[in-house]
Amino acid sequence: MPNYRTSGYHAYILRLWEENGRCGLPGVWRCSLENLQTQQRRGFPNLEALFVFLCRVVEEGESEVKVQMENNAENANDAN
């Protein structure tokens, strides 16, 4: 069984919208979460990315996930 951290309480506003597909292709669902405590908004390109983020928050805590995501973004920018 995973070792879940008890980091208290997380409250978000979830927004979902479908972007129309092109040339008869199905649309893509986009989503964003807004943290009600910090008012920070985070966008996701698809539902899978949202689910991955939420699972990581539950397992690792939001502050650890945020630091890892920022480090990944900085490393990607440095590579360009």
Secondary structure, 3 states (H helix, E strand, C coil): CCCCCCCCCCCEEEEEEEECCCCCCCCEEEEEEEECCCCCEEEECCHHHHHHHHHHHHHHCHHHHHHHHHHHHHHHHHHC
